[in-house]
């Protein structure tokens, strides 16, 4: 599976949170479609089949991406020393 870019994953997570919040406060046909669309996008990006799985996978992916960035910084610092 290809890893999504951190920026895009965070953007979809933010859109999902906004859509869910809006739909929970005032459910409409539009808010339902928006929540459905962002849920689908999140599932596709994480390679999962449910929103709950997608949120867990997104957290794991973000941890993996942050760990990779930290390792890259350490390697750069080692080269500079």
C-alpha positions in Angstrom: 0.0 0.0 0.0 1.2 3.5 -0.8 1.5 5.8 2.2 -0.5 9.0 1.9 1.4 12.2 2.3 1.1 13.5 5.9 -0.3 16.8 4.8 -3.1 15.2 2.8 -4.0 12.7 5.5 -4.2 15.5 8.1 -6.4 17.6 5.7 -8.8 14.7 5.2 -8.9 14.0 9.0 -9.8 17.7 9.6 -12.5 17.6 6.9 -13.9 14.4 8.4 -14.0 16.0 11.9 -15.7 19.1 10.5 -18.3 17.1 8.6 -19.0 14.9 11.5 -19.4 17.8 13.8 -21.7 19.7 11.4 -23.8 16.6 10.8 -24.1 15.8 14.5 -25.2 19.4 15.3 -27.6 19.8 12.4 -28.2 16.8 10.2 -29.2 17.6 6.6 -28.9 15.9 3.3 -25.9 18.0 2.5 -24.1 17.3 5.8 -24.9 13.6 5.3 -23.3 13.6 1.8 -20.3 15.5 3.1 -19.8 13.1 5.9 -20.2 10.1 3.6 -17.7 11.6 1.1 -15.0 12.3 3.6 -15.6 9.0 5.3 -15.1 7.2 2.0 -11.9 9.3 1.2 -10.5 8.5 4.6 -11.1 4.8 4.1 -9.5 4.8 0.7 -6.5 6.7 1.9 -6.0 4.2 4.8 -6.9 1.0 2.9 -9.7 0.2 5.3 -13.5 -0.5 5.1 -14.9 1.3 8.0 -14.5 4.7 9.6 -13.4 3.2 12.9 -10.7 1.2 11.2 -9.7 4.2 9.1 -9.2 6.4 12.2 -7.1 3.8 13.9 -5.1 3.3 10.7 -4.7 7.1 10.3 -3.3 7.4 13.8 -0.8 4.6 13.1 0.2 6.1 9.8 0.8 9.5 11.4 2.9 7.9 14.1 4.9 6.1 11.3 5.4 9.3 9.3 6.5 11.2 12.4 8.9 8.4 13.4 10.4 8.5 9.9 10.8 12.2 10.1 12.5 12.0 13.5 14.9 9.4 12.1 15.7 11.6 9.1 16.5 14.5 11.4 18.8 12.4 13.6 20.6 11.1 10.5 21.1 14.7 9.3 22.4 15.7 12.6 24.8 12.8 12.6 26.1 13.8 9.2 26.5 17.4 10.3 28.6 16.5 13.3 
